[in-house]
């Protein structure tokens, strides 16, 4: 069989391509997994807030869109003759090929990762296995990696009655999302929930006979896990490029190298999502961007181009958010430290208001941090912590970064106000933070 377009992968990018092209092109989606996953919901399934089934996407998202769904694993690609060979022995031809193979959990090369009780946390199999173990009772759990998924998983395991230790090499939790000041609030939330934090330490060995029994850190500290212990790696993702032949397609440390048109180095072969390497929309340098909220726009750009558009993808801005305890955290763009490393001259403004009029009974704190470049006056980064959800604020600030807004643009922001939903009309957190920067520069 042969298709006009074949997509290898079944995640958010592949589903987006199916929705955009399914009724306009002869397109097939080849997916090895039983289901496409809502990955960011996985910790909440472990916590018991929702059943595992709710994290599984329906195949109808692909088939109802008019695309063909092939449940099989691609074993190899003949880039010369434009054929795919699958595990079931099928040969599938293509005119255009889109690689949307995603990313896999990064497991550090330390002794003991092959022991029973050591897990990653990304796939449906990972979720089902961990859910079963937690249901049976996990007395002690170690989570390695204090990014958003690691923090969310640590909270989920703690809520199920496990003693939890969260380990990270960084000096703070959520190091890629928020700065050290805001991270202190996340640290307090985790510790008040009973999660033990071990920061600025690295795992050098996982010990045990057949099953994990303890973890050795680089300062010789040993963390015992006991009989019913569990260790989960959540230290990041690496691009899945195993099908790529370097003779035809160029890859880099972050994945398949693509341009702003989502083209690989081989004509007729494209790549989108977590399997790719691309640039920051701010620094224009290669940067990590393995988020579904990057994969979907990349797929939309490619789909539109295949339908005749001249759209291009501007780069990663990496707006993201999470929840720790009773607080919501979000970040976008680059931090002040990253800005310095990228040869910007960062200047930071901060504000603190309330989520409602202060006179309202449920008013909580809302803190905003804005990072501008002192030379161009452009907004290049922002962070928010609040007692209410922050994604709408993060999205506003991401848009401002995308549009290269300067300090004066943020000061002139026209905003709304209502007792249940904002601070007084007299002030807005974004405007206050921008005004602080302007005052510092003047």
Secondary structure, DSSP 8 states (H G I E B T S, - for coil): -EEEEEEE--SHHHHHHHHHHTTTS-EEEEE-SSSEE-GGGHHHHHHTSS-GGGGEE-THHHHTTT-EEEE--EEEEETTTTEEEETTS-EEEEEEEEE---EEE-----BTTTSBTEE--SSHHHHHHHHHHHHH--SEEEEE--SHHHHHHHHHHHHTT-EEEEEESSSSSSTTTS-HHHHHHHHHHHHHTT-EEEES--EEEEEESSBEEEEEETTS-EEE--TTEEEEE-S-EEE--TT--TTTS-EETTEEE--TT-B-SSTTEEE-GGGEEEEBTTT-SEE----HHHHHHHHHHHHHHHTT-------B---EEEEETTEEEEEEE--HHHHHHTT--EEEEEEEEESS-TTSTT--EEEEEEEEETTT-BEEEEEEEESS--HHHHHHHHHHHHTT-BHHHHHT------TTTSS-TT--HHHHHHHHHHHHH-
